Amino acid sequence: MQVLRRSFLAAASVVALMGASPASAATELTLQRFFGACDADFGTNTDVTKAVGECGIITSIINKFNADNPDIHISVTTVEWPGYDQLTAQFAAGDPPDIVSIHHSAISDYQSKGLLLPLDELLSKNGITPDLFTDAARGGVTKEGKIYGLPIDNWTMLFHINMDLFKQAGLVNADGTPTLPTSVEELLAQAKQFREKTGKPYMIQNLANEKALFARNFYTYLFQQDSDFFADPTKVKLQTPEAKKVLELYKALYDNNDTTKDMDYAGAINAFLAGEGGVQLNGTWVIGDYNASSETKGTALNKGGYAVYPYPQLFSGKKAQYADGHAWGISQKDRSEEQTAAIGKFLKFFADNDFEWARTGHLPSVKAVLDSAAFKALPHRDTVSAIATLGTPLPPTVQRQFAIQNIVGEEMNAAIIGQKDVDAALADMESRINDLLANL
């Protein structure tokens, strides 16, 4: 009897241990992303088709993945954009997230130090081959012949236009499209006409606490002048007539009161939605939200319509504007085979949902989505699809692109608001960037 009792207890213990075994638990992954927080609206949503905006769509895609894969659980941490100071600190501490949102332009900073996992093999195992992606998307994540991120889009800056105010200003063509400038002189003349007819600034810019917008504008109009300012990826050349023209253009808009001056990013968005200016300089990612506003009765954008176009071609060089992209990078660290397989499954899931992500306004990374009737039927894609050929990044071998962006923004701001003359700002911009690149 005692033997039978011991046998029963032993068997019960084995069953209990099996029930508590990690083998029955979900495979855990950590994911760190920017794109904002929106749990109040989308924290439990798994119907991706009903999500809107960057935050809503990305939150819903991850929710859907967790719901569809009960054997995997992705824990999400949201960081303030762009999050690279935090990511660098996490790598230094030996505790990076498994999956991280990363700009194409930032990949080299981590790949060059061996901190990101090459993904060619993992993507291939999950049926994701390089030929699935657009040239721009594939090129953005390819470093030294290997893929270091799942590209999820390409993005750029755009002219978001309040058509009611453009009509008031007399800046509408016979076919109902906005009249856009074709030179610096036309831009300044149209801005003056707009201000005189509407009493409002032509341009809404977030110039307070801002660096990225300055740099993106700067790069675009250097590209349009065929300026090869990064011919050497380790040394920039900015004391040039081309660079001076760009700073002088934006300084003239500022001095003539043809732009808003003291708005931060949120303030500029709210000002545009309230009809306080004609053109907001913002990215592909707000197309969905602005279009939704234009379809809502009683809004400023509903009154006369909303239009969106690439930046106008103001110079006689190549048709181009600065572009970048987002990707999922995978940290290089010890993990189980189950975790690696789960990451591959997530990457495949996100690639399969590229159309849903493209509803944000970003250009899809998957060629079949870009060419699809469903994508082309989305609002305003007929006017912004040219970005697929216009979009131009900095050379991929240029490191510390976000730090460079900050320097460009600081010096450009100093010139525009009159803290420095243009020549001095360009000299300091060039010197500071080259000091940075000389001490990587």
Disulfide bonds with the S-S distance in Angstrom:
Cys38-Cys55 2.21
